[in-house]
Amino acid sequence: MEKIRVCFVTNELDHGNFPPTGGIGVFIKTLSENLYKNGIDVHILGFNGKNSTSSKDGVNLKTIHLGKIENINTIIDLIDNTFILKNILRVSKVFKFFKIKYYKKIAETVKAYSTANNINIIEFNDYLGYGAYMDKNKNYSIVIRLHGSKTVLNSIYKIKEDSDIKFFEKKAIENSDILIAVSKFSKEQAKNEFNIKKDIEICYNGVNI
């Protein structure tokens, strides 16, 4: 039987090559290590502004700097966090224009890596919709795990909806082959916010005992 090869795509990871992380980063680290222990070939492809390759506890980690478009994306994000300039970015469509280019570069890089390493399953989390421009492919399945998107969190905390980010998050969900929610609450919130019609499996996060 051919070995299953899984690739997690993330900008969050509980690892020294990444900035301090929250739940998603810890989740990916823990799940990756346990998948490896159960005979799965595990890869993590990270976008954190660095180029590096390493392997630890059976998990293959590669981080990639995406070149000029990543530098521009970093600047765009900094400006977008400035209240006055944010409005100019959004109204002029500059934010969305460069985000599309950035997300397409991510998709191009992920597809090339997956082909080179015979990946069967590619998993993104839902936050910010990094899988928006992934194409369906008979050689791999695209999984989106619904931890809690920015759109859902904005709704919960009564923050104004970010229509640009919602566009990417919804597109990523629509392009997926499989949707997994970490709880019934996450499932229902995502279904309501994105009008999801396809099936969503619930797989609760495990705990160490």
C-alpha positions as CSV (number, residue, x, y, z in Angstrom):
1,M,0.0,0.0,0.0
2,E,1.4,3.4,-1.0
3,K,2.3,5.7,1.9
4,I,-0.1,8.6,2.6
5,R,1.7,12.0,2.3
6,V,0.1,15.0,4.0
7,C,1.2,18.7,3.7
8,F,0.0,21.4,6.1
9,V,0.3,24.9,4.7
10,T,0.6,27.5,7.4
11,N,2.1,30.8,8.6
12,E,1.7,29.6,12.2
13,L,3.7,26.8,13.8
14,D,5.0,26.0,17.3
15,H,8.6,26.0,16.0
16,G,11.7,28.2,16.4
17,N,11.6,29.3,12.7
18,F,8.2,30.9,13.3
19,P,7.0,33.8,15.4
20,P,5.2,33.0,18.7
21,T,2.0,31.2,17.9
22,G,-1.4,30.4,19.3
23,G,-3.7,27.4,19.0
24,I,-3.4,26.7,15.3
25,G,0.4,26.5,15.5
26,V,0.4,24.2,18.5
27,F,-2.4,22.1,16.8
28,I,-0.4,21.5,13.6
29,K,2.8,20.6,15.5
30,T,1.0,18.1,17.7
31,L,-1.1,16.5,14.9
32,S,2.0,16.3,12.6
33,E,4.0,14.4,15.2
34,N,1.2,12.0,15.9
35,L,0.4,11.4,12.2
36,Y,4.1,10.5,11.7
37,K,3.9,8.0,14.6
38,N,1.0,6.4,12.8
39,G,2.9,5.9,9.5
40,I,2.0,9.1,7.6
41,D,4.6,11.0,5.7
42,V,4.2,14.6,7.0
43,H,5.3,17.8,5.4
44,I,4.8,21.4,6.6
45,L,5.1,24.2,4.2
46,G,5.4,27.6,5.9
47,F,5.3,31.2,4.7
48,N,7.1,33.2,7.3
49,G,9.5,35.4,5.3
50,K,12.4,32.9,5.5
51,N,14.0,30.2,3.4
52,S,14.8,27.1,5.4
53,T,14.6,23.3,5.3
54,S,14.6,21.0,8.3
55,S,13.3,17.7,9.7
56,K,12.5,16.9,13.3
57,D,10.5,14.1,14.9
58,G,9.8,12.7,11.4
59,V,8.2,15.9,10.2
60,N,9.6,17.6,7.1
61,L,9.5,21.4,7.4
62,K,10.2,23.8,4.6
63,T,9.7,27.6,4.9
64,I,9.7,29.8,1.9
65,H,10.1,33.5,1.2
66,L,8.0,34.4,-1.8
67,G,10.2,37.2,-3.1
68,K,9.0,40.7,-4.1
69,I,5.3,39.9,-3.7
70,E,5.9,38.8,-0.1
71,N,7.8,42.0,0.6
72,I,5.0,44.0,-0.9
73,N,2.4,42.0,1.1
74,T,4.3,42.8,4.3
75,I,4.2,46.5,3.6
76,I,0.5,46.3,2.6
77,D,-0.3,44.6,5.9
78,L,1.5,47.3,7.9
79,I,-0.3,50.1,6.1
80,D,-3.6,48.2,6.5
81,N,-3.1,48.3,10.3
82,T,-3.0,52.1,10.2
83,F,-6.5,53.4,10.5
84,I,-6.3,56.4,8.2
85,L,-4.3,54.7,5.4
86,K,-6.4,51.6,5.6
87,N,-9.4,53.4,4.2
88,I,-7.3,54.6,1.2
89,L,-6.0,51.0,0.6
90,R,-9.4,49.5,0.7
91,V,-11.3,52.1,-1.3
92,S,-8.6,52.2,-4.0
93,K,-8.7,48.4,-4.3
94,V,-4.9,48.3,-3.8
95,F,-5.2,45.9,-0.9
96,K,-7.2,43.4,-2.8
97,F,-5.1,43.7,-6.0
98,F,-1.9,42.8,-4.2
99,K,-3.5,40.2,-2.0
100,I,-4.7,38.3,-5.1
101,K,-1.2,38.3,-6.4
102,Y,0.2,37.1,-3.1
103,Y,-2.4,34.3,-2.7
104,K,-1.8,33.2,-6.3
105,K,1.9,32.9,-5.5
106,I,1.1,30.8,-2.5
107,A,-1.0,28.5,-4.6
108,E,1.7,28.2,-7.3
109,T,4.3,27.3,-4.7
110,V,2.1,24.8,-2.9
111,K,1.1,23.1,-6.1
112,A,4.8,22.8,-7.2
113,Y,5.9,21.4,-3.8
114,S,3.0,19.0,-3.7
115,T,3.8,17.7,-7.2
116,A,7.5,17.3,-6.4
117,N,6.8,15.4,-3.2
118,N,3.8,13.3,-4.3
119,I,1.5,14.8,-1.7
120,N,-1.9,13.2,-1.4
121,I,-3.6,15.6,1.1
122,I,-3.0,19.4,1.4
123,E,-4.5,21.1,4.5
124,F,-5.0,24.8,5.0
125,N,-6.7,26.4,8.0
126,D,-9.6,28.8,7.3
127,Y,-8.1,32.0,8.8
128,L,-7.5,34.6,6.0
129,G,-8.2,32.1,3.2
130,Y,-4.7,31.2,2.0
131,G,-6.1,28.3,-0.1
132,A,-8.2,30.7,-2.2
133,Y,-6.4,30.0,-5.5
134,M,-5.7,26.3,-5.2
135,D,-7.1,24.3,-8.2
136,K,-8.8,20.9,-7.7
137,N,-6.4,18.1,-8.8
138,K,-7.0,14.4,-9.1
139,N,-3.6,13.8,-7.5
140,Y,-4.4,15.4,-4.1
141,S,-7.4,16.4,-2.0
142,I,-7.6,20.0,-0.5
143,V,-8.8,20.1,3.1
144,I,-9.8,23.3,4.9
145,R,-10.0,22.9,8.7
146,L,-12.4,25.4,10.2
147,H,-10.7,26.6,13.4
148,G,-12.3,30.0,13.2
149,S,-11.9,32.4,10.2
150,K,-11.5,36.1,10.6
151,T,-15.0,36.5,9.2
152,V,-16.5,34.3,11.9
153,L,-14.4,35.9,14.7
154,N,-15.5,39.4,13.5
155,S,-19.1,38.3,13.7
156,I,-18.7,36.8,17.1
157,Y,-17.0,39.9,18.5
158,K,-19.3,42.3,16.7
159,I,-16.5,43.8,14.6
160,K,-17.3,45.3,11.2
161,E,-17.1,42.7,8.4
162,D,-13.9,42.7,6.3
163,S,-15.4,42.1,2.8
164,D,-12.0,41.6,1.2
165,I,-10.8,38.9,3.6
166,K,-14.3,37.3,3.5
167,F,-13.9,37.0,-0.3
168,F,-10.6,35.0,0.1
169,E,-11.9,32.9,3.0
170,K,-15.1,32.0,1.1
171,K,-13.2,31.2,-2.1
172,A,-10.9,28.9,-0.2
173,I,-13.8,27.0,1.3
174,E,-15.5,26.7,-2.1
175,N,-12.3,25.3,-3.7
176,S,-11.8,22.7,-1.0
177,D,-12.6,19.0,-1.4
178,I,-13.1,18.3,2.3
179,L,-14.2,20.6,5.1
180,I,-13.4,19.7,8.7
181,A,-14.7,21.8,11.7
182,V,-13.0,21.5,15.1
183,S,-16.4,21.8,16.9
184,K,-20.2,21.9,16.2
185,F,-20.1,25.6,17.0
186,S,-17.3,26.2,14.4
187,K,-19.3,24.3,11.9
188,E,-22.5,26.2,12.4
189,Q,-20.8,29.6,12.5
190,A,-19.0,28.9,9.2
191,K,-22.1,27.5,7.5
192,N,-24.0,30.7,8.4
193,E,-21.3,33.2,7.5
194,F,-20.3,31.6,4.2
195,N,-23.6,30.0,3.2
196,I,-21.9,26.6,2.9
197,K,-23.9,23.9,1.2
198,K,-21.3,21.1,1.2
199,D,-20.9,18.5,4.0
200,I,-18.7,19.5,7.0
201,E,-17.2,16.8,9.1
202,I,-16.6,17.5,12.8
203,C,-13.3,16.4,14.2
204,Y,-12.6,17.6,17.7
205,N,-9.1,18.6,18.7
206,G,-7.4,16.0,20.8
207,V,-5.8,16.4,24.2
208,N,-2.8,14.8,25.8
209,I,-3.8,12.4,28.6
